[in-house]
Amino acid sequence: MIIVIHENNEWIPPFENAFKKLNLVYDFWYLPEIDLNLSDTPPDAVFYNRMSASSHSRNHRYEPELAIGILEWLEKYDRTVINGSRALDLEISKIRQYQELEKFDIDTPPTYATIRKSRMLDGANKIGYPLISKHNRAGKGLGVFKFTNMESLKNYIISDEFQPSPDGINLIQKYISAPTNSIIRLEFIGSKFLYAVEVDTTDGFELCPSDNCNVESNCPTGVAEKFRILKNFKLENIQKYEKFLIKNNIGIAGIEIIIDEKGKIWTYDVNTNTNYNPQAEAKANISAPLKIAKYLKELADQKNLALQSSSSSRRFSSTL
């Protein structure tokens, strides 16, 4: 039995199709419709947490808090959880991400955090221009804007267009210039490197790779060549990322990096709720959702759970 915990139905079809292709027994726990009875015992299954830090953009502001409670509940009963409570803790906080990455000698851009808008300019003076604004809790690149001088940043802060982070912590971060106007997203399954995808940032920073991202944003999904899987991509320190994931119990993730003009690698985001671009995968003849399905099946097989009935799970699907 495989159970996926999530809050966005639009991101589910690629995974459900992969589960069906392998004839897996599965269920989906849709968090906006979930209540948790702490006296219940969770079903014996392999759980895959796909809680997203961008849930507030879909009017699901408090689902991350509920999800962490559910994950702690599952871990209390020693259930197999992919991307458990620690993974979600890092998913919803760039500050905590950066501190943990640095422990593994993975460089992150100089960053200033504040809950006061009035101190963002002070932070900018410490970081230096050009820089970007950023949310501590965000996804899809929401709230990311580039500023080349103090006047433009100040005008943004005092304008009606200012977007506060949903957790109230706003970040100022050094802008890393990449000569290719692109970033690279490293995809991992089973805490092991799968492939790298290059993402064109020319049109902005809202870079969710799923076909079903918010079409009202400048999210460039569906635009030709915005996402390109890199063949024979190699990174000398890829083991550092794998060790980081293993240490933090993160089985599935996308980690975003920028390579600057001097060839230095900067890591600026860890996505434990990762989506994949179907057009890029089709061209590269690879399917991450299918590989995830096989990974989860292997874990379920190890615990003799793959063929168990889903009836006990569905009893929990609406009320927990």
C-alpha positions, 0 to 999 in steps of 0.5 A: 500500500502506498499513500500520498499526502498532498494538497494540490489535486492538479499535480497528482495525475502523473503519479497516479498514472505511474502507480496504475502502470505498475498495478500498485495499490495506492490512496491519496490523502488530500489535506484540505479535506483531512481531520486527524483523530490522534487516538487512531492508529494509522494504516500500515503503508508507505507514505509519500509526503508531497506537501508544498510550501506554495500551498498558500497560493491555492488558499491552503495557508494552514495545510503545512501545519496540519501536515507536520502534525500528521507526519509526526503521528505517522512517525510515532507509529514507526510508519515508513514515511518518505519526506517526513516531518524534518523534510517538511520543516526544511521545505517551509523555511529557506532560513533552515534550509540554508543553515542545514546546507551549509553544514555539508559545505554547500554554499548558499547566497548571502541572505538577510532575514527580517520580519520588519519591512522597514529593515529590508533596506538595512539588509540590502545595504549589508548584502549589496546590489544587485539583489533579490527579494524572497519569501522565507516560505514560498514555492514556484519562485513566488515573491522573487524580484530583482533590484539593482538599486535602493530606490527600486527596492524602496519603491517596491516595499512601500507599494501595494505590489509588495508581497509579504511571505506567508510566515512573515519572514522576508528575505533579501538575498545577493543576486547571483549572475549566471552567464547563461541566464539559467538555473539548474535543478538537480532531481533526486529519488531515493536520496540519489541523483537522477538527472539535472534540468536547465531552466531558462530564467529570462522571463522571471523566477516563477519556475515550477516545472509542472504543466499545472502551475498557476497560469496567471503567473509568469511561470514558463511551463509549456514554453519550448526549451524553458526546461531542458534535461542535461545529458551526461551532467556531472557535479564534483560534489554531488555526494554532498547533496546526497549526504544532506538528503540522507541526513535529513530523511529526504528521499525525493527532492529537487535542489536548485543551483546557480553557477556564476561567471567564475564557475562557483556553485550556489545552492538557493532552494530545496524542494521536497515537493518536486514536480517534473516537466513532461515535455523535457522528460519526453525528449530525454526519454525518462520519467521521474514519476515512474521512477518514484512509483518503482522506488515506493513499490520497492519500499512497500515490497520490503515491508510486504505492503504492496498487495494489501487492501486499501480499505483501511486507508480509505477509512482514514482518507476523509477523517483520519 
